């Protein structure tokens, strides 16, 4: 028995020795090292290295739910509005021998009711009509490319905020200041100490309020945008022949030229900006015209009140460039009670140019406009903030157009006062309410009310809304 056990143990030991020798002769195979996502601290919080590259990426987003109530003057008006918005953005940056190369993309999609499909309420993006959408805005889906640009060695190319603009629109809807995203090509030179200068060539199609026709013999007028197709021959001034609405369009044959001087320092920031705009008309009309706008703004940080508190001031003036002067103001029909034919008590039009016939001959007159705006933001606590803002803008047309009757081409001014209170219970989440009051005053003689037929010179509107928003 002992002999059998010895033979078995010896055989097992020999087999293990042979197996170990053969395993030692096999090629070794090591597991590939795991590649983990690394934090990129060079550009602030939220950036990480894309695995396998030297590019830092930040992914961000926003979900917003908004509920709105506004004055109504007829059964055609919307009184309530619901809005749900999703935003998704990416910011990719790479350090090179030429400096940082940056690419930014930001897309938003909205589902909403109670907003107009025409006017400034539809200027920001593309309205996708579905489920019986009409111009009263009963149901809309809106898709908007908020940003899609590349920055490299001082160059900004793509879709970005206009370099003319200064004030921020995120919480101050309806006030009179310029805020427009557009396609552009710009170069920014930095001189140190926070001082920079930018020259930008920008798409003109998103900065036009169209033109109007005015007949001094009858006092009748009509407004049309760049894409208007139809006949307004009954209003064509004498000497213009049989032009149709299609031929009256302004053409986009020249881009807008924008420049600014900007200062960024610890106390805040300041900017001076200017824009040169071209209005090109078809054959048979007076010669093309140039318009312009100038603007100055300052932002002062107020840490003595509370961290994050600030005061912003802005003023602008322009001729034939209304969108640069008060482009963020609520001029759409469903946004307030006084703009757009048949909405509210007073119907007014916003036109950059007016084709007009006078005893002295036919000409094109440019609208003149100016605006001022101020907003104070205060943090009562790190989680509770409020903003109080006020703005005023005025539009002036030729004096002979300010006649009594139904003409919408009237000189007028609009005052807006807004206030909000926003609570952030947790980081990057806002729950707030906002109230906005606007009043329009016509200059000169009164006009026939679009609501009840009586002569009037004044109208006002009240809008209130609640917002719940989460950023990430």
Secondary structure, DSSP 8 states (H G I E B T S, - for coil): -HHHHHHHHHHHHHHHHHHHHHHHHS------------B--TT-TTEEE-TTSS-EEEEEEEEEEEEEEE--SSTTS--EEEEEEEEEEEEEEEEETTEEEEEEEEEEEEEEES--SSGGGGSSSEEE--SS--TT-SSEEEEEEEEEEEEETTEEEEEEE-TT--S--SS-TB-SS---EEEEEEEEEEEETTEEEEEEEE-GGGS---EEEEETTT--EEEE-TT--S--GGG--TTSTT--TTTT-EE--S-EEEEEEEEEETTEEEEEEEEEEEEEE-TTS---EEEEEEEEEEEEE-TTT-TT-EEEEEEEEEES-HHHHHTTB--STTTSSSBSTTSSS--B---SEEEEEETTEEEEEE-EEEEEEEEEEEEEETTEEEEEEEEEEEEE--GGG--SBS-S---EEEEEEEEEEEE-SSTTEEEEEEEEEEEEEE-SS-EE-TTTS-EESEEEEEEEEEEEEEE-
